[in-house]
Amino acid sequence: MKKTVMSVILLVATGLPVAYGQAGQTPPVAMKKENPVSIIKVFDKLSKSSKIPFLYSSTDFKDIKVDENAINYSSLESSLRYLKKFYPIEYEIKNNTVVLRKTSVKLISQSENFPIPKDTISVQEKKIDEVVIIGYGKVKKSDATGSLTTVKIDEENDGNPVTAQDALRGKAAGVNIISPGGAPGAGSAIRIRGGSSLSASNDPLIVIDGIAIDNSSTSGSSNILGMINPNDIETYTVLKDASSTAIYGSRASNGVIIITTKKGSKKTRYQYSSNTKIDWNPATLDVLNADEYRDFMKRTYAGNTAVINGLGTYNTDWQKEIYRTAVSNDQNFSMTGAVADVPYRLSLGYTNQEGIIRKNAYERMNLSLNLNPSFFDKHLNVNLNYKPSIENNDFISNPASGAASFDPTRPVYDNSKPYGLGYFIWTDAAGKPITQAGANPVSVLNLRSDESKIFRHIGNIQVDYKIHGFEDLKLNLNTGFDILKSKGDLFIPDNAPLTWVSVGNDGQGMTGKYVNEKKNLQLDAYANYTKTLGDHKLDVMGGYSWQWFWKSYNNKQANLVGNKIYQNIADEKSEYYLLSFYGRLNYTFKDRYLFTATLRSDGSSKVSKENHWGLFPSAAFAWKINEENFLKNAGFFSDLKLRLSYGKTGQQDIGGDYEWMQTYTFSQPNAMYQFGDRYYTTIRPNGYDPNLKWETTSTYNIGLDFGILNNRISGSVEVYKRTTDDLLNKISVAAGSNLTNMIYTNIGSMENKGVELTLNTIPVKTESWQWNLDANLTFSKSEITQLTLVNSPNYGVNIGNVSGSTAGTIQIHSVGYAPYTFYLYQQEYNENGKPIEGKYKDGGLVKSKNPMPRAYLGLSSKVSYKNWYLGFNAHANFGNYVYNNVKSKDYKSRTLPTNGTYTNILSYTANEGFENLQLYSDFFLENASFFRMDNITLGHNFKNISDKFDIGMNLSLQNAFVITGYSGLDPEVYLGIDNNIYSRPRSILFGLNVNFK
């Protein structure tokens, strides 16, 4: 893999000069022009004839004249190609808008009719300085002092993601996104620079159009960002170091992701997209088929006639019975325009995604409305967003594991017994159901219903006012909400196989209902003052923030008659508040030396009174080296900026809302106290820490941004070190000193450090061809440095539950090691390299390896030829280890039918596996490094086939292939324990895009 990466870098390094030289060849001698007109006039005419808006700086183009006779106003594409070829123009058509910029001169001889302005002749082309969204404001990318990455959605090469997380995968250095499996609509874990907590949340703060959302999980939802349609997203801004995140204070220790959705425009236009996807399971577990299983059992238990005579006569492929070829579709429509001079954008989306396991499905209906009017000569700007959505889930109790182990010699259906509702069920000699057996996997799918519906509304109104007569001062008010309600229903009928082996083990069915409600209200107000005096530029911002989070939960489960209560949680409510004062100072000298300082004071009700308030400062410096005289005219560097930063952030998402207060828990119906002939609800006190406070993270960051050959090669290098103090850890407390023997308290510390490399290149750029190749590579390391008041080499927090007949934990948090380090026995091997069952090296359990990758890579490429394009997106992990729990819990002797039931095993186990369970052997710990091709897309845009619309079509192969040495189904396993075998599907997607003119 390293050789492949180096080959790509060498290809870019050697190929760019050639391509650059070609692009810079002397253009044809300019012909004498017959009808000279301003190029701005040509732009206006082309915009009117094509009904597509043009975006450009009139100052850049005011002195350029062109021959209007050479312009074909009926063909936008040919006219733009002509202008690009012979004039100092670059263009890009994005979101049905032509974006123009002025470049180096193209004409080499000038006539008396067409003088070439001196300011068009330059070695380095002028760049449009990109504006990026940051916390409470915007900044020109060239003026940013912190570590941030902006990811723009390439609608042609994004792989048509269903979730907002998928669109970001592999696109930013330092950002690792891991999906939990192949379930439709499922969310993904996002980790920025590895995370900074052990027991608290490691999720980044997510801000959608100025609203900081609640990251906590919701009953009935598998994705906190499920309500956002990726088609509505304009950009992601990932804030990574303390200089850029400290403005968010106590919620920013794990980084910040700012999602900005698409805005309206006054130009009326309509867009429609349709995607149809076919998904299938790329691999199943290699288990014994019916004939192989019978042969194995006869060999293994030869002479045991009871076992052999008990084998079935059927040939059932249980995995085939539960999987399917799934068909999904995604429909989106958007329109932009203006009503009464108020620009708007309205979009509607519908997603219907089937899972590759039958009955599993996800459905989303969403609307997005944006209004952004301006008043008083653009002194008052209003931005209104409203995003309602409805999500429907058909969940399943994943039967994949049961299908792999269920006896293949048994039938799916069996009407000969009074139990099981027509499905095969294990029964004893008396014909009664065996309660210690596995349930028929097909019956679990067909007879268990688990559905949820989520209603969510996110909206805000932001008002920005530039003071009349004092335009250097702006006032900004942002108020918004995030309101959610989820409802779920669970149903299992009486006498279903599942009711005999779980629930009450008595054949009684179950019905359940739950309701989860959340409210998140936010208000931000700040003032921003900017002033430029000669070489000095000052930008000062100060503000106030208030946010309220509230949630309630009800859940009741009972048998169908209602006289047996399994669970009853009634009206469980909680809330917390967050108050903040914040400020930022930016000072720039000679547009070369930039200083930034931020300070935020946060008050949170989630921590004790003595620790309610905390200060989170940061400072940063940046030096635009390319603006110095010794480089300014060199022409090689188009960008070269050094950045230094330090700051502190916090983590107040440390568990429940009242962990520092004395609280009480009411007993459940099945745990009431009987006194006489009546049952009484009991109340028990909970443990708590009255000194609880938030975790605090300090970050040092050094960065270098570069661009060469007119930014044909650009990128950045980041080096960081992050230390988390007051780490939340669960520790033992002395008997009688608290109301529990284990409490969470602030006692530990952890260190993260790493290097991030980003490289964006354009190896080929001609009139017809363009190749964009982007890569990012991250090296990271985490180490726990303290867990107790007095460090002990033998102390550790055991974690990482595994499945197996004697299930336990196989990971540990321990000082001097990475979080989630594996804690296993070292397997002994014979001279042939085969493991010796039950024999381990001396020394007991050993801490070794961890699931965190030492390095991870994102790679994307797009080649365009005229109206054709071919692109791919890929990502890779290196040095991550996975414990194969699917293989470790499988052993030969489990096939012995001790209770009258039979169990299938893996083909590997039958041929060379252990005889007995060896759950704690590091034999099952594998290097799971991988390279995954996320998607490959081929598309064509049919331009000007009609004066009313353009059409784009694409074909995409998703999850195309995975290169790995891991023996399990999939090497990409969150936290490193592989016991979930819901495979990620492989897909073919057909896409259609229509842009109406």
N, C-alpha and C positions, 0 to 999 in steps of 0.2 A: 504493500500500500504506500509506503514512504517513497518507493521508486516511482510510483505513478504520479504522486503529488509533485515530485521534483521534475518529472518529465513535462508536466503541464507548465510549471514555472519556467523551465528552459525554453519551451515552445513559445510562450508569451514573450520572454526576453529576447529571443532571437528573431521571432517573426514580426515584432512590432516595428523595428526600424525599416524593414522592407515595406510593410504596409503603409507606414507613415511617409516614407519616401514616395510611394506611388500616389498617395493622396495629395502630396505636395508638389506633384509634377507641374510644370508650366502649362497653364491652360491655353486654349487656342487664342490666337491674336484677335482682339476685339474688332469686330466689323464696325464700320461707320454707321451710326444710328440715324434713322430718318425721322423719328417722332419722339424726341426726348420729353419724358414726364417724370414727376416725382415718384419714387418707388412707393411712397405712402399712399398716393392715389391709386396705384396698382393694387396694393393690399386691400384698400377699401372696395374696389370694384370686384376683386376676387372673392372677398367675404360676402358681398351682396349676391353675386351670381351663384355661389356655392351654398349660401345660407349657413355658413359655418363661421363662427367668430374667430378673429385674429387677435393674438396677444403679443405685443412688442413694445419697445421703447421708442417713441417718436423722435426723441433726441438723438438716438443712435443712427437713425435712417434719414434724418431731415435733409442731408446734403447729397443724397444718392439719387441719380437719375438713370432711367432705363429706357430702352426702345420699346414703346408700347406695341409696335407692330409685331413684335416677337411673342407677345403674350396671347395665349389661347384661353379666353375667359370661360369657355365651355368645358375646359378640362383643368381642374384644380391641380391634379397630380403632375401633369406635364408642365404646367406653368411654374410650379414650385421647383421641379427638377431643373428647369432652365435657369431660374433665378439662382439656385444653389450653385450651378455649374459655373456661371459667369460673373456672379456678384458676391460681395462679402456677406453671405447669408447662410445660416444653418436653420433648419426647421424640424419640428416634431409635431405630429398630430396625436394629441392625447385627450381623451374624454371628449371627442368630437370638437376639439379646439386646436387651431394651428398656433403653435408657440414658435416665435421667431427670435433669433438673436444675431447680432452682428459679429462677424469673424474677420480674419485677415483677408486682405484684398485678393480677388481672383483675376481681374483684368491686368494685362501686362503692358498694354499700350493705351494711351489716352488720346482721344480726338478732341478737336476744339469744341465739339458739342457736348462732350461728356468728361469734364474734368474730374479726376479722382481726388476726393478730399484727402488731405494729408493724414487726418486722424484715422483713416481706414487702413493705412499701410503700417502694419506692426508685426513684430516677430511673434507676439503672443496674442491669441484671440481674446476679445473681451468676454468675460463669463457673466451669466446671469447669476447673481449672488443669491443662492437659495435661502429662503426663510424657513426656519424650523420652529416647531412648537415646543416650548419648555414650560416649566411650572409657572403659572400665572404670567404668561406673556409669550413673546416671540423674540427670536434673535436671528440675525444673519449667521449662516453656518460658518462663515469666515471669522466671525467675532465670538464664537462659542469658546469658552474656556474649560468646560467640563467634558467628560467622556460620555458622548451620546451618539446614537446611531439612528438614522432615519431610514425606514423601509417603505418604499412606495410600491403599491400593488401594480404589477405588470399583468393586465388582464389577459394577455395572449399567452403568458408563460407562467401562470401561477398554479396550474394543475386543477383549477376549479374547486377550491377547498369548500367543505361544508361548514367547518368551524373557524372561528377567528384565530385560534391558536395554530391551526394547520397552515395558514397563510404566512406565518412568521417562522416556521421551522427551517433551520439552516440558513437564514437570511442575515443574522447578526452575530458577530463574534461575542463570546461570553454568554450567549443565550442558548440554553439546552432545553428542548421541548420533547417530552416523552409521553406518548399516548399509552393508556393502560391496556389496550387490546383493540379488537376489531368491532366492538359493539357500536351500532349506529348512533350518531349524535353525542358520543362520549367525549368528554373534555380531556385535556392533557395537562400534565404537571409542567409548569414553567419554572426554570431555575436560572437566575441571573448570577453569574460568577459563583455558582455552587450552593448558594443559600448560606444563611448566617446563624441558623438556630438548630437546636436539637429537639426540644419538646414543643416549642412555639411554631407558628406557621412559617414556612419558607417561601410562600407565594409572594410575588411582587405586588405592589400597589398598582391597580389598574384604574386609569382615569379616562372616561369616555366623554368627549366634548365638554370637559370641565367638571364632570361629576365623578368623584371618587367612589367606586362601587364597593359593596360589602363582599369580601372574598370567602365568607363562611359558606359551608355546604348547605344545600336545600333538599329537604325530603322530596323525592319524586323527580329530581333533576340530577343529571350526571355531568353537567357542564355549566359553570358559573357565567360563561360567555355565550351560552347557547342562543340567547335572544338576538345577538348581533349577526346580521347577514354579512359575510365577507364582501359581497358586491357593493355594500354601502360604505366600505372603509376606503378612505383616501390615503392615509399614511399611518404608520406606527412610528412613534419616537421612543426609543429605549434609553432611559437614563440609568447610568451604571455607577459613576463615582459619586462621592459625597458632595462635590461642588454642584452637580446638577440635581441631586436628590434631596439635599438637606433642607431645601425650601419646603419639603413635605414632612420634615421632622420625624415624629414618632412612628410613622408608617412606612419609612423608606429604606430600612436596613437591607431589604432584599431587592432593591431596585424599583424602578417605576416604569410602567408602560403607558404611554399616552396614545389613545386611539382617537384619531380625527376623522370624522365621517365627511362624505361629499357634501358640497354646498351648492346653492342655487346660482343661477345666472339669468340675465335678462333675455338671452337668446333662447327662443323656443326650440326644443328638440326632444325627440322621443327615442328611447333605446329599449330593446327587448332581447333577452338572452334565454336560451333553453338548453339544458344539459340532460342527457339521458345516459345512465351508467349501468353497466352490467358487472356485477361482482360475483366472484367465486372463491372458494377456499383453495389456496395454493398448496396446502399440505395437511395431511392428517397424521395422527400418531400411528406408527407401525406396530400394530398389535396382531396377535394370532387370529387368523380367520377360523371358521368353524372346524374345518377338516384338520388344520394344524393344531388347534386346541384339543381336539379329540385324541390325536396322535400323541401330543405332549402328555396329556393326562394318563393315557394307557401306558406310556413308557415310565412316567414318574411314579404311578401308583399301581404298577403291575402286581397282580395278586390280590389287590383290594377290590373285590367284586362289587362291594356296595358303592364305592366311588365311581367305578367304571359303568356300572349298570344305571347309575343316576344321571349320566350324560344325556343331553337332549339330542334330537334328530334333526333340528332345523339348522339353517344356514343364514344367520342374520348379521348383516353389517350395520351395527348400531350407529357408527359414525355417519354412514351414508343416510341413515334414517332421519337424522336430525339436521343435516346440512342441506342447503339448497343453493341454486343459482339465483341471486337476488337482482331485482331491477329497481333502480331508483331514478328519480327525476327532480330537477331543480328549475323553476321558472322565475324570471325576474323582469319587471317592467319599471322603467323610470321616465320621468318627464321633468324638464326644466323650462323656465320661462319667467314671465313677470306679469303680475296682476296689479293694476293701478301703480305701476312703477316699483312694485315690491318683488324682488327676485325670489324664486322658490325652487325647491327640488322635492318631488314626491316620488317615492318608490314603493313597489309592492313586491313581496317575495313569497314563494311557496316552495317548500322542500319536503319531499317524501322519500325517506331512505329506508330500505329494507336491510335487515341483517342477514348474514349468510347462515345463521341458525334460524330455523323456522319460527315464526310468530314474533320474532324480535324486530321492532320497527321504531322509527322516529319520524315525527312530522313537525314542521314549523311553518307558521304563517306570520309574516311580519310586515310592518309598514314603517316608513321613515319619512318624516316631513321636516324640511328646513326652510325657514324664512330668514332672509338677511337684508332687510331694507336699510337705507341710509337717509338721513334728514339733515337739513340745515347745512347744505353744501358739504356733505360728508363729515360734518363735525360730530354728529350723533349716529352711531352704528349699532344696530340691533341684530342679534343672532339668536333665533329661536329654533330649538330642536325638540322633536317629539318622536319616540320610538316605541310603540306598543307591539307586543308579540304574544303569540299563543304557541306553546309547545306541547305535543302529545307524545307520550312514551308507552310502548308495549314492552315491558321488561320481561326477562326470563330468569329463572333460577338456572344458571348455566349448566346444561346437562352434558357438556363435552367430556368432562372427567368421568362421569358415570357411564357414558356411551363407550368410552375406551376400555372400561373394566367390566362391563356387563357381559354375562355368559353368551357367547355367539351361537350356542346350540339351542337357545330358547326363542320362542316366537314373540312377535310384537303383540299380537292379540290372542286372547284365550277366553272363550265364552263358556268354558266348561265349569268354571268356579263361580260361586256366588259373590266373590270379592274382586275388587279391581275395576268394576264397570266395563268389563269386556277386554281389559288389558291383562297381559301376563303379570302374575304376582307370585312371589315365593310363598309356598305354604308347607306346613310340616306334615308329619305322617297322619295326623288327625284332620288334615284339610284346613287348618287354621292359618291365617297369615303369620309369617315370621317377622317379628318387629325389629330384629337386628339385621335386616337385609337392606340391600340397595333398592331404590325404586326404579321401576321401568322407565328409562330415559324418555321414551316417546310419550308415555303417560304424563310425565312431569311437564312436558311442553304443552300437551293438548288439554290437560285438565286443570292446570294452574293458570289463573289470570291475575296479572299484576299491571295495572294501568295507572298512568298519572297525567294530569293536565296542569300546565303552568301558565299563569297570566302574569305578564310583566309590563310595566310602563316606566320608561326612562325619559326624562325631559328636562329641559332647562331654558332659561331666557337670560342672555348676557347682553348688557347694555354698556357701550363704551362711548364716553363723551369727551371730546376735545374742547377745552374751554375756549369760548370765543374771545378773541383779543389776547389770549394767553395760551396759544396752541402748544406750548411746550409741556403743558400739564394735561394729563388725561385721567379721568375717573372711570373705574370699571366696577360693575355690579353683576354678579352671577348668582342666580338662585335656581335650584333644581331639586329633583326628586328621583328616587328609584323605588318603586312599589311593586311587590311581588306577592302572589298567592298561588300556592300549589295544593292540589287535591289528589289523593290517591285512593285506589280501591284494590283490595286483594280478595280473591275468592278461590276456594278449593272445595269441591263438592264432597258430600258424604261418600264413604266407601272407595274413594280414589286410592290407588296404591300409595300415594304419598302420605295419606292420613294414617296408614298402618305403620309406617317406618319413621315418622316424625310428627310434628304438631303434638297430639296427645297419645299417639300410638294406639288409638282405640277405634279408628275408623270414622270418627266424627270430623266433619269438614271444618272449614274456617272462613270467616268473613272479617275483613278489616277495613277501616277507613281512617285516613289521616288528613289533616289540614295544617299547612305551614304558611304563615304570613310574615312578611318582612316589610319594614318601612325605613327609608333612608332619606332624610331631608338635609339640604346643604345650603349654606349662604356664604358667599365670599364677597368681600369688598376691598378694593385696593386703589391707590393713587400711584400714578407713574409720571415722573418728571424727567425730561430729557433736555439737554442743552449742549450746544457745541460752541466753543470759543477758541478760534484759531486751531491749534494743534490738540486742544483738550476737548474731550467729549464725556459728558456725565449723564448717567442713566440711573435714577433712584426710584425704588418701588417700596411701598409699605402697605400692609393690609391686615385684615381681620377675617377669621374663618370660624364658622359654627357648623357642627354636624351632629345629627341625632340618629341613632340606630335603634330600632325596636323590632322584636320578633316574638311570635307566639307559636305554640305547637300543641296539637291535639292528636291523639292516636288511641284507637280502641280496636282490639282484636278479641273475637269470641267465637264459640262454635255457632252453627247455623241456627240452633234453637235459641241461643242467647243466654243459656243458664250456666255456661262455663266461660269465664273471662280469662283470656291469656295475658292481656295487657290493657291498661287503661290509664293513659296520660291525659289529664283534662286541663286545658287552658294554662299550659306552662308558658310563662311570659318572662322576658328580660329586656333590658335596654341599657344603653350607655351613651355618654356625650363626649364630644371632643371639641375643645375651644383652642384657638390658636391666634397668635400675633406673629407676623413675619415681615421680613424686609430683605431687600437686595440692593447692593450698590455695584454698578459697573462703571469703571473709569478707563478711558482709552486715551493714550498719548501718541500723537503722530500716526494714528491708525496702524501702529506696529506693536505697541505694548498695551496689553489688556489686563486689568485687574478686576476680580469679582469677589465680593464678600456677601454671605447670606447669614441670616440669623432667624431661627424660629423658636418660639416659646409655645410649647404644647401643654394643655391640661386635659387629662383623661380620667374619666370616672372608673376605668377598669383597674386602676392601681390605687394603693392606699393613700389616705389623706396626706400623710407626710411626704408622699412622692407624686402627688397629683401633677405637679408642674416640672417640666424639664427644658433645658436649653440645648439647641442643636445648631452649632455654628459651622461654617465652612469658609475657606478662602482658596482662591485660584489665581494663577498668573499664566498668561499666554504671550508668546513672542512670535510675530509674523516675520520669520527670518527672510522670506523671499522679498519682503518690502525694503530690506536694507540695501543701501547703494551698491554693496559689493555683489549682490545677487539680482537686483531689480532688473537690470538690463542684460543679464546673462542669457535669458531666453530658454534655459533648460528647465528650471523649476517654475511651474505655474502656481504651485502652492507649497509652502513649507512652514509649518507652524509647530512650535514646541509648547506643551501644556504641562503645568504642575498644579496639583490640588491636594488639599487635605480637608477633612471635615468629619462631623459626627452625625449619625442618624440613629433612630430608635425603632423598636418593635413593640407595639402595645397590643398586638394580637396574640395574647399569651394564654389563651384558653377561654374559660367562661367569663361572664361579665361581672361576677361577684366573688372571684377567687380570694380576695383579701378580706371579705366580710364573713361573719358567722351566719351560715344558712342552714336550713333544715329540709329533709326529704320525707315526703309522705309515702307510706308503704303501698305497694301494688295490691290489687284484689287477691292475688294468690299468696300474699304474705301478711295477711291480717291476723290480729291476735284474738283468739277465742276466749271469751269470759262468759261462762254459763252457756246459754244457747244463742248468744249473739257474738258477732265478729266486729272488731273495732280497728279502725285505721291507726297505725302507729306513726310517730314522728321521730326521726333520728337526726342528730346534729352531724354536720359534715366537717371534715378537716379544712383548715384555712391557714394562710400565712398573712398576718396583719401588716407585715413590712414589704409585701410584694411590690415590685416596680418593674418597669420595662427593661428589656435588653437594650444595650447601647453598643453601636458599632462604629469604630474609627477606621477611616479609609485613607490611604496614601495612593496617589495615582500620578504616573508620568506618561505622557502621550506625545506622539509625533505624527502629525498629519502631513501628507506629501502628495504632490501632483507633478508629473513631468510630461513633456511632449504634449503641451496643451491639454493636460489631463487625460491623455490617452491611457496613461497609467496613473492611478491614484490609489490612496489607501491610508492606513494608519497602523501604528504600533503602540500598544498599551502595556504598561507594567503596573501591577497593583498589589497592594498588601492590605488586607482587611482583618481587623481584630474585633471580636465580639466579647464584651464583658457583661457581668451580671446575667450570664446565661441561665435560662430556666432549666432546672434539673429536678427529677423526682428522687428524693432521698429518704432514708429511714429516719424516724425521730424516736426519741426515748419514750418508753411506755409511760402513759399518764401525762405527757407534756402537751399532747394535742388530742383531737378527737378521732384521729386515725394514726396508723403506724407509718404511713407514707404520705408526703406532701410535696408539692411543687414549690420550689423556692429559687431565688437568684443566688447562684453559687459558682457557676462555671465560667469558662472562657474558651474561645476557639479562634483559630487563625486560618485565614484563606489567603492564598497568593497565587498569582498567575500572570501569564503573558497572552495577549490577544493580537492577532495579525489579521488585517483586512486588505485585500487587493482587488481593485476594480480595473478592468482593462478593456480596451477596444483594439484587439489585434488587427482587425481588417475594417477599413472604412472607405468605400468608394461610392460612386454614384448609385450603383445597383446593389452592392453588397455591404453588409455590416455584421460584425461578429462581436458580441459582448460576452466576456468571460469574467465571472466574479467568484472569489473564494474568500473564506474566512477560516482561521485556524486558532483554536484556543487551547492553551496548556493551563491546567489548574491543579492545585493541591490544597487539601484541607486537613487540619490537625487539631484535635482537642488538646488544650493545654492545662485545663483545670476542671475538676468535677466536684471536689470536696474542699473543705476548709484546710485540711491537712492532706496533702497528696499521698496516696497509697498505690503502689504498683499493682496491687492485687484487686483494687476496687474497679468495678465496671457495672454498667447498666445493661442487663441482658434484654435483647430485643430480637425481632425477626422471627415471627412464628412460622412454623412449617407444618405441613400436613403429613400424617403417618399415624400408625397405630399407637405410638408412644410420642405423639407430637410435643415439641418443645420449642426452644429458641436456638438460633445458630449464629446470631450476630451480637455485637457488643459495642457500646460506647466506652472508650477507655482512653486515659491520658496518654499522649504520645502517638495516637493512632487516628486515622480518619474516622468520621462517623460511619456507623453501619459496617464496621470491620467484621469479617467473618471469623467465627470462633469455633473451630472444628479440630478433630483428631487428625494427625498426619498419617495417611495410609502407608502401610508397608507393601512392597511389591516383590514378586519372585524374579528369578533370573531371566524370565521371558517378558518381563514388564507387566505381568498380570497382577491385579490386587489380591493380596492374601486376606481372605475374609476373617474379620475380627481381630486382625493384628495391626497394631499402630505403634508408631515410634514413642519412646519414653518421653515423658514431660507433660502428659495430659493434653487438655485442650490448648490449642495454639491460635494466637491472633495473627491472621495473615490475609492479605488481599482485601479489596473492598469493591463495591459495585460502581463507584464513581469513575468515569473515564479520565485517564490522565490527559487525554487530548480529544477534542472533537472538531469536526470539519463540516463546513457548509460549502456547497459548490453549485453554481448555476451557469448555464450557457444558453445563448440564443443567437442563432444565425439567421439573418434576414436577406432574402434576395427578391428585390422588387416587392411583390405582394405575397410572397411565400415566407414562412418562418418555421424553423425547427429549433426546439429548445428542450432543456431538461433541468431538473432540480434534484440534488442528491445531498445526503448527509452521512456522516460516519462517526463512529466512536472508536477510540483506541485505548486499550489497557483496562477496560471494564470487565469485572468478573461476575458471573451468574451462577447461583446454586441451582442445579437441575433437580427440583423437588419432584417433578413428574417421574423422573427415573429413580430417585432415591427412595421414594415410598413404595416402589415396586420390587418384589422379591418372590422367589419361586415358591416358598412354603405357604404364601398367602392363598395359593390355589387349592389348598386342602379344605374341603367343604365341612368345616367343623360344626356348623349349625344347619346344614342342609342346603346351603346356597353355594353357588359356584362363581368364581371370579376369574376374569381374563387377565392376561399380563402382556407386557411389551415383548416383541420378538427378540429384542436385545436381552431382556431378562431371561427368557426361555433358553437362549443359546449360551450366554456367558455372564449372566447376572448373579448376584449373591443369593445364597440359599435362604438367609434370614435378613431381617431389617437391619441396615447399617446406616441409620439416619445421620449420624454425626461424623461420617467419613468425608475428608476433603477430596476423595475420589470424584465426588459429584460437583466439585467446584471447578468451573471451566472459564477459560479466557473467552469472553464473548465479544471481542472486537468485531466490528462489522462495517461494511459499506452498503448503504441502501440507496437504490435509484428510486426516488420518490415518484417522479413522473417524467414521461417523455411525450412531447406534444408536437404535432405537425399541423400547421394551419395555413389557410389561404384567405386573403381579403379580396373580395370582388368589388373593386372600386368603380364608381360611375357606370354601373350596369343599368342604372335608372336615375332619372333626375329627382326621384323621390326618396331613394334609400340606397344604402350600401349594405353588403352582406359579408359576414365573416364566418368561416367554418373551420372546425378543428377536430382532430382525433387524438386522444390522449390515452396512454397506457400508464396506469397508476400502480405504485408498489411493484415496479417492473421486475426487479430482481434484488437479491441480497447476497453479498459475498461475506462468508463468515466460516469460522472453524467450530462454532458452537453446535452441539449435537441435538439440541432441542428444536422446537418448531420455530422459535423466533428469538434472536439474541437481544432484542431491545426490551428489557424488563426493568421497570421502575423499582429501585431499591434492591434489585439483585436476587430476588427469590422467585423462581419460575414455577408457579403452581396454578396459573390461569392459562388455559389452553383455548381461549377464544382468539383464533388466528386473525391477523390483519388481512383483509381480503385483497385479492388482486383484481384490477378493474380495467375495463375498456370504457372510455367516455366519449360520447359524440356531442359536440358543442355547436350551437348556432347563435350568432349575434347579428342583430339587425339594427342599424342606425338610420333613423328616418331624418331626412333633411328638412 
